[in-house]
Amino acid sequence: MSWLEVVVLGIVQGLTEFLPVSSSAHLRIVSAVGFGGDPGAAFTAVTQLGTEAAVIVYFARDIGHLFVTWVRGFRDAEVRATDDYRLAWLVIIGSVPIAVLGVLFKDQIEGAARNLWLVATTLIVFGVLLGLAERFGTQVKPMEKITWKDGVLLGLAQAMALVPGVSRSGGTITAGLFLGLTRPAIARYSFLLAIPSVFGAGLFTLPDVFAGDGPSGLQMLVAVVIAFGVGYAVIAWLLRFVQNNTVYVFVAYRIALGVALLAALSLGAVSAY
């Protein structure tokens, strides 16, 4: 892997991880179009360590409070009755589906799921679903009102992002809007929900990155650092954006990108693998 590819993919990861457009699809497409290859699912998972580190830094106070509340709840009944204690458990429970499915379908995720025909299709289909969720979601429920049922469904929605093109944040935002959550609520919950699963996936696949002709340790570190810096800026922007704007711009972008990719594949301009 060249240094140019490392830098470009690090920037792409940081820009797209938190937007409902699928960072894994963008890494796959940019690498195929610009560099004639596939960086691999392991590279994607490890660069996400950088963007999730940005989440930890940005939400350090919230995360620390939830962790302390969760620990205190084991011995204090009053703490167990609080919304924060329930939210901490919802983050843990919601992380289970993607962890289990990621291990069970590791080979498929690293192989057949990275077919660009599938990526283009999921970009379009889940873009349409995101638009429908924005149109018909009631958007009345704050993050504190997320139920146990919501937590499980949001966890399953996040797990769909194991297929490039679905988008982890896109899946959770779509499901959250259908469940009646407000955009700011589901955006913040999506950030928190990603931390256990993304760090787990990154550490789980770390040995695979350096197999064969993959990037060097220094290249991987540079990609992670770039993703961290760019991702941190995107978090701040996205939280402000969802306060007063719909997600239709992301819907239009997903559909346009998916259609363009289908056209490129049909014309033979880019290889599906």
Buried (B, 14 or more C-beta within 10 A) or exposed (E): BEEEBBBBBBBBBBBBBBBBBBBBBBBBBBBBEEBEBBBBBBBBBBBBBBBBBBBBEBBEEBBEEBEEBBEBBEEEEEBBEBBBBBBBBBBBBBBBBBBEBBEEBBEEBBEEBBBBEBBBBBBBBBBBBBBBBBEEBEBEBEBEEBEEEBBBBBBBBBBBBBBBBBBBBBBBBBBBBBBBBBBBBBBBBBBBBBBBBBBBBBEBBBEBBBEEEBBEEEBBBBBBBBBBBBBBEBBEEBBEBBEEEEBEEBBEBBBEBBEEBBEBBEEEEBEEE
